[in-house]
Amino acid sequence: MRDDQPTPTADPALGRPWWKDAVVYQIYPRSFLDTDGDGVGDLPGITAKLDYLKALGVDVVWLSPHFDSPNADNGYDIRDYRKVMAQFGTMADFDAMLAGMSARGMRLIIDLVVNHSSDEHAWFVESRKGRDNPYRDYYIWRDGRDASLGGGPPNNYSAFFGGPAWTFDQSTGQYYLHYFAAKQPDLNWENPKVREEVHDLMRFWLDKGVSGFRMDVIPFISKQPGLPDLTPAERRAPQFVYAAGPKLHDYLREMRREVLDRYDTMTVGEAFGLRPEDARDLIDSRRRELDLVINFDIVRMDIDGWRKTSWTLPRLKALYTELDQAAGPFGWNTQFLSNHDNPRSVSHFGDDDPAWVERSAKVLNTLILTQRGTPFLYQGEELGMTNYPFQTLDDFDDLEVWGRWRDVKHRVSEAEYLANARAMGRDNSRTPMQWTSGPNGGFTSGKPWLPVNPNASTINAEDQAARPGSVLAHTRALIAFRRGSADLREGGYRDIDPDHEQVFAYRRGERLLVLLNFGRETVRYALPDGLTVEGAAFGAAEVEGQVVTLAGWASVILAVRDV
Ligand code: ISL
């Protein structure tokens, strides 16, 4: 532990928190189900599918931002933290959705986006009116660099959605900071009034009955003192500087003292810019900061900025072991392979060829649901939904794709950039849920805000709900199995064959061995000596003595005994 950290208190004598055993399902409301024909998903659409989620075995829903927003970044630019986005419905719709979840024994966590607001938020509208406005210090305003030093923005920070992280405001002659889009000005957490405003809005939603928050880019809220320039090396991945401010732990402990400890909550920090060893303090239960983090090590293992690189199974396995060990005895990991910012897991880590997509999606969902930690499934992952076949850049909605293109178009061909965006672009996971093989995949009766994947004709919930052996059936059964298995929920984790190029083989607890074939070739996998197979605990595989035959993209959970 760093010597600048407070001495942790003894781990509170708390029972096992409910969120350790929960299965979380992330909903991107814009793309879940549209009930009023405007082509955009809405809250009544979620309410209409609560029985579907309950049947799947979902315990907690993580709802991406549902707040009033101009949608510069599809809701991650909030204009009013206490108002439901009109396209999604009303506060009454929210209350009905939450009541429906509670009636089914499900909890809801919502997205806390407080590193920045929308530039249309009343606070920013006031702040930009004048240097002496009471709201001026709700945001981060600075004079430009001295003319003798060339003028321009205060430092060389870059924004993740292209261009500099500073925008000049003519009316007051200063620049304001925005790590993301210019329409997403960063809030000034040094200002206690900002922190009090955030605490108040958290209480507003907790008092309505939500069970916690996923905290958007929360490591960024503490800024570097003096905001010095980035070095050339830091400019390649500025998130590691933006996430290393000195007061993050203070702000989180204050948030816990002032708000969270007064409620029964689950808190998940999006740890963009933190390495596993940096995140460890955030999730150390003795420190009472966050419960969980969403880390980037696996989902971004083959992304370098806008470029897709490559990954190997041994490297993936090494990351699982590193993250498991980094959590240590007082931490707990999230387990996920996709979300609204990353490509579809079956296209990223599986095999989305129509002949293999179902089998490989089942392998990946088995990985998510049998690893040690709290599983997070992303909407559509239970179906094996795939990336979208984007044809041109004009097919993309995401400001990240467009912002990065502006940054690189002078030195990268459009064909090369498009190939990378097709593989890794965030819109891949934002195409509408595929409910049926009918028009627009059953998502809307109108024109969908983003096209529905043409393969909805063969990959959809209606078909899979009726078909044993579907990804949906497999995922549903495995969630039920996991619920009944202390080995999976609480047991230890150990990779028994880290170097194998195609098979991922790991022990869970005392009695389970998970075998995943990450390829099309059948593998006759030799178990280590000293291990006796007692049978298949979940799934099936041919076992002859110490050899297990794994068909292409097959998975099996074996009951084993050490002899
Ligand atoms: O990695 C990224 C930046 O290069 C983005 O995919 C993403 O911005 C990053 O993971 C942070 O994500 C969160 O904050 C963003 C929002 O666009 C994302 O949807 C959100 O998950 C700004 O609020």
Boltz pocket constraint, residues with backbone or C-beta under 6 A from the ligand:
constraints:
  - pocket:
      binder: B
      contacts: [[A, 73], [A, 76], [A, 77], [A, 113], [A, 160], [A, 180], [A, 216], [A, 217], [A, 270], [A, 272], [A, 305], [A, 340], [A, 341], [A, 400], [A, 426]]
      max_distance: 6.0
